[in-house]
Amino acid sequence: RLEMRNFGVKVCVIEPGYFKTMITNVENLEKNFLSAWKKLPEEIKASYGEDYLRQFGATLKVLQKGYNTDLSLVTNCMEHALTGLHPRSRYSAGWDAKLLYLPISYLPSALSDAL
């Protein structure tokens, strides 16, 4: 963002939370993860273990329950960034981005890593 300022280009960062899209589709994520897992050397698979594989799938299913389905929250941020007279430098779309990820970004790294 700052590097582009020297060229007269204003960059706005849009930081969405988790939204229900094809990118966050659990079946697609699991399929891609399993495909990558199958290509790993046995040594790496053994280091992570089969429990890691199962926990990853379970975590995806839990996270999916909190996905936001209202994509207009993101597109409204995009619209404002592109057409607003005074666009902001950063936009957070979704409750999780505003209430969770944004505050965590201000914490010391050790604490945010733990969370």
ABEGO torsion letter per residue (X at the ends): XAAAAAAGBBBBBBBBBBBBBAAABAAAAAAAAAAAAAABBAAAAAAAEAAAAAAAAAAAAAAAAABBABAAAAAAAAAAAAABABBBABBBBEAAAAAAAAAAAABBAAAAAAX
